[in-house]
Amino acid sequence: MSLLEFEYERELNPVDMIEYVAANNDWSFERAGEDEIAMTVQGRWSDYHISFSWMEDFEALHLACAFDIKVPDKRVNEVVKLLHLLNGQILMGHFDFWQQEDVVIFRQSLLLAGGAEPTNQQVEVLLSSALETCELYFQAFQFVIWSGMDAKSATETVLFETVGEA
């Protein structure tokens, strides 16, 4: 018998934990179904539209975070180059381009194989790391899409660290 053939009974749907964390933090959310919850979180550079989905077949809690920024056809190739450069910098999760919507999203999953239940801390870290990543790189997307900057220059610009105070 393969390890993949074991069946585990979950006490809670992992999306219930997301709802619990959202309610405790006074975040507005909408439960779109048993396995999905959506919320909007205000960032420094943009509002981020976040969706959590429980993927039973993979035993994974999937997070997708979309920006309020549309990619015009003439900038798609440069945005794809930017995705490649940024994804090489990211330890967990990745940026993706949804062509059907012309938007950039950040995706990440929390594997809960074997009946593992998510903790408050895991959910908060999943969400906070996604938001921190989006905040860090959002301006690079703005530079490429709105300013016509090339992907390499945009990446270097947002990764530039200042030292000291003026």
N, C-alpha and C positions, 0 to 999 in steps of 0.2 A: 504494500500500500504506500502510495506516495504521500509526502507531507501535505501536498495541496488538496488531498481528498478529505482532510479532517474538517468537520463542521463545528463552528463555535457559535454559541448563543450569546448575543450581546445584551447587557442589562439596559443600555440606553442607546439611542441613535446618536452618533457623535455630533450631529447638528444641534441636538438639544443642549450640548455643552457650549456651543457657540452662542446660542440664544441666551443661556444663563450668563455667560461672560458679558455679552452685549447689554443685557438688562442691568447687570451690576455696575456697568460703566456708564449707564444712561445714554447709550448709543441708540439712535433710531435704527430700526431694522424691519424687514418684511420677510415673513416666512412664506416662501413661494410654494412650498410643498413639504412633505415629510422629510425629504432628503436635500433640501436647499434653503438657504437663507441669504438675503441680500441686505447690504447697508451702504450708506454713503458716508465717507469720512473726509472731513475738511483737512487739507494739508496746507503747507506754506505756499506751494506753487500751484496747486490745483485741488479740486474735489476728486476723490478717488472712489469709484464705484466698485465695491467688493462683493463677490459672490463666493459662498462656501457651498460645496456640493459633496455629499457622501456618495462615494462610488463603491457600492457593495461588492461588486465582482473583484475589485482590486484591493478591497479593504483599505481604502485611502480617502482621506479628507482633502479635497482639492480646493485651493484658493485661486481665484482669478481676480485681478485688480486692473480695471480699465481706467484710462486717462480721459479727460475731456479735451481731446486733441485729435482732429481728423488729419489723415495723411493724404495730401493730394497726389494724383497719379504721377506727376512729374518728379516727386520726391521719394517714391517708393524704393527705388534702387539704393539711394543713399541711406534711407532708414534701415534697410536690410543690412547694409554694411555696418551701420551703427549698432544694430542688434548683435551682430557677430562680435564686435569689439567689446561691447558692454558685458555680454554673457560670459566672456573670458575673464572678467573681473569679479564675477558673482560666485560666491561659494554655494549658496542654496537658492533654488528657484531659477527662473530665466524669463527674459522678455520674449514676446512673440508678436507677430503681426497678423491680425485677423483681417484678411483681405475682403471678406464679404461685408464687413462693417467699416473698413479703412481706419481701424484703430489699433493702437499699441496696447498690449496687456502684459501684466506680470503674472506668472503662474508658479505655483509651488504646491507641494502635497506633503501631507503628514501620513506616513504609512502606519497602520494600526493592525498589522497582520496577527493572526492567532487569537483574536478576540480582545486585544489591548484596548483599553478605554483612554480617551484623551484627558489630560489634566487641564486645569485652568491655566497653569503656567505654559504648557505646550501651546494652547490656543492663543494666548497672549503673545508668546514669542513668534508664532507663525504669522500673526497679524502685524505685530510691530516690526518684524524684520522685512516683511513685504512693503510696508509703508516707508520705512527708512530707505530701502533700496529705490523705491519710486521717487521719493523726495530727492535723493542724491543725484539721480540721473535724469529727472524730468527736464531740466534746462537743456540738456544735450539734445533731446528730441525737439525742443523749441528752436534751438539754434539751427538744426538741420532742416526742419520743416518750414519755419517762418523766415529765418535769416539767410537761408541758402548756403550755410556753412557745410563743409565736407565732414564726414563722420569722424575722421581722425582728429581734426582740429576741435570739433565739438567735445569729443571725449577728453582730450587734453585740457580743455578749458574748464570742464566741470570737476576734473580731478586735481586741478591746481590748488595747492594748499598754501594759505598765507601763514606767516609766522610772525608773532609779536603783535603790537598795537601801534597805531599811528598817533 
